[in-house]
Amino acid sequence: MGQVLETKTIQVRNDPEEIDEAVQFYGLFFWEYKDTQITNYKNTTYSSYGDVIVGETEHTNYATITFTRNKLMPHYDEIVALEEKLKENDSLRRQIIEIPEMRLQIVARLSIAIAVVIGLGCLFMSSLKAFGAVVAIIGFAVGFFAIKAQKKNDIKRTELTNTLNANPTKEEIIQQARLLNAEVLSEMRG
């Protein structure tokens, strides 16, 4: 069997356990470990407090792991499809998290309540009737758009969650990868 290699690099904390976990995990998808490069990054920032200058140094220490994989191996497309499903699940989880959690309905209710109180209060004062009407309109508008935005966020969150729930879990994908590993190794041994 010929070889057409592809390369992947990832970064993890420079922790032997985390590096080993990454190598084991990517090995399930037939990524072969090639090497690890450790990067030590030092950044110093200075702050001035009157006549005193204080330096703060931040140390970042991470490992860049390089893998290769043969694109001509048996069941390559199935293996890549499993990896893509994992990436899709991670992307869906990130999108769900990024949807604003702010309860816009609270903002809406407060806006409407304030508008009603100020608006009604101003209706009884002849010189402030126009102001009261404007405040009421603005309050109702803010409330309306806050409710509309919250409903849109809720619909988006529900759609993403339903898509994620319809996908196989990470554990199921890993199990499929293990079964595929056994099949590929069996075929390669002939």
N, C-alpha and C positions, 0 to 999 in steps of 0.2 A: 504494500500500500504506500503510495506517495504521500508527500507532506506539503501542505500549504499552511504555514503557521500564521496565527493571529496573536496579537499581544494585548495584554490588559495590565494596567497599573492601578493600584488602589493605595489609599493612605489610611493608616490606623495609628492609634497611640503607640508609642514605643514601649510596649508591654509584651513580654514573651508569650503570655497566655493569649492576649488579643491577636498577636501575629499568628500563633498556632491555630486559633479558631478560624481566622480568615483563610489560612492555607487549607485547612480541612474542609471548610465550607465551599470554597471555589473548586477544590478537588472533586466535589460531587458532580460538578459540571465539566469535568475533564480539563480544567485549567491546571497545567503543571507549573509548580513553583520553580522560578528561575533564580531570583535573588532578592535581597532586601537591602535598601539603603537607609541609613539613619540620618535624619536631618535635625540638627540642633540650631534653633533660631533664637537669637537674643535681641530684644528690642528695649531700649532704654528711653524713657520719657522724663522730662524735667518739669517741675512745677515750682513757681516762685510764690513764697509766702512772706511778703515784706522783704526783709534783708536775707531771708533764708531760702536757699534753693535746695529742693529735694529731688533726688533721682530715684525713679522706680524702674526696676528691670524685670521684664517678663521673659521667661524662658519657655520656649515651645520645643517639644521633643517628639517627633513622630517618625514612623517607619513607612517608606514607600516600597510596596511589594510588587514585583513584576512576575507575571504569569504568561505562559504561551499555551496555545491549543491548536491541534491539527484540524483544519476545516474539512479534511477529506475522511475523517474517521466515520465509522458506521453510526447511524442515527444522529448525525450532527444536527440536522434540522429540528429533531424532537428535543434535543438538549437545549438548543438555543431558544426554542419556544417556551420551555420551562423557565429559563432565565428571564425571558421577556415578561412572563406572567408575574414573576417576583418583582420585577421593576415596575410593572403596572400597579401592583398592589401597593408598593411603597409610594408611588406617585399619588394614588388615590388617598392614601392615609395623609400625606402632606397637604393635599388640596382640602381635605376635610378639616384639618387643623387650622389652615389659613383662613377659613371662612370666619368672618368676625363673629365673636361670641356675644358682643354687646347686645343686650336685650333692648332692641329699638322700640319695642312696645311700651316699655317704661318711659322712654323719652317721649314717645307719642302721647301717652296719657298725661304726663306732666305738662307738655306743651299745650294740650287741649285744656287742661284744668286751669293753667295760668291764664290762657287766653280768655276763658269764660269769666274767671274772677275779675281780671282787669277790664275786659270788655263790658261786663255788667256794671262794674263800678263806675266806669266812665259814661255809661248811658244816662246816669242820673245827674251828671254834671254837664251842663249845656256846653261849656267851653271845651270839654274833652271828648265829646261824642265821636268826632272824626278820628281822634287818636285811638279811642277804644275800639272802633270798627277796624282800624288798620291792625292793631295788636291781635284782635280776634281772628282776622283773616290769616295773618302770619302764623299764629299759633295753630290754627286748624290745618294750614298747609304743611307746616313742619310735622305735625302729628300724622297727617295722611301719608306723607312721603316716608316717614319712619316706619309706619306699619307696612307700607308697600315693600320697603327694603328688607325688613325682617322676614316677610313672607317669601321674598325671592331667595334670601339666604337659607331659609328652612327648606325650600324646595330643592335647592342645589345640594345641601347637605344630605337630604334624603336620597336624591338620585345617586350621589357618589357612594353613600353607604350601601344602597341596594346593589350597586355594581360590585363593590368590594365584597359584599356578602355572597354574591353569586359566583365569585371566583374561588378557586381552591385556596385553602389556607397555606401559609408558609410551610407548616408541618406536612401537609398533603403533597406539596410540590417537592419537598425534600425526599419524602417517601418515594414519589415517582422517579426522582433522580437516582435514588439508590437502586430501585428495580432496573432502571435503564442501564445503570453502571454494571450490574451483574450481567445483563444481556449483552452489552457491548464487550465486556471482558471475555465472556463465553465465546462470542463470535470471533474475537481477535485470536483466541487460543486455538480456534478451529476445530 
